[in-house]
Amino acid sequence: EALWQYGEMVEAKKKYSLAENMYRRALAVDGERVEVLGRYGRLQHLALHDPDAARRTFEQALDLDPRNVDALFHMGLLAQDVEKDYQKAKHFYLAALEESAREPRVLAAYGHLLARHLANYHLGLFLVRKAVALDPANDSIKSVLNALTLRNSGLKDLLFATINCDDDDETCVRLLSKTKMDIEEGTAPEEKGGVPFTQHASVRSAMAG
């Protein structure tokens, strides 16, 4: 355990090669530690920029724990930003939300996907705002919200009204339930040449958390 915890410490200091060595050594001792696989996969994805290796690591984590939210989330990011397979990304994000419906970073990533790539701007922006409401101190998620420019004041009023409702409010439950996402579809086109989700300002630090 000390090996991968030391890896986390040196990763925070951006000593990525040393962190990678620590994670590898930890996995050599116990290759079925899902938390170590998750940490190593995040390093491969966001710091070492090796999406193929990251994908293999997260797949290994999911083989051990198919309901692991972190691995599902990062598989969604890889599908969205690297493979450009938006339906596959949606599948992973929804699987993660099935396990943790109030996970802010997953809500933000899924909202960004809907708004920018799946032509559901209204719902996407709503979910990102929900993520901000759940984690108001997270500047990384706020940067995602800032990237999604509101198109009209009517939509702005709708979002401000719904984001502040109680979780047991019927409207909120309906909007957040993936089986009843019947909010009016947005008309914002896919952003050509848009910045990948993981490249928004400060997002990388949040993804490592």
Protein Blocks (a to p, Z undefined) as FASTA:
>chain_A
ZZmmmmmmmmmnopaklmmmmmmmmmmmmmmbmklmmmmmmmmmmmnopaklmmmmmmmm
mmmmmmlmklmmmmmmmmmmmnopaklmmmmmmmmmmmmmmlmklmmmmmmmmmmmnopa
klmmmmmmmmmmmmmmlmklmmmmmmmccfbfklmmmmmmmmmpcfklmklmmmmpmklc
cbccdfbdcdehiacfklgghklmmmmZZ
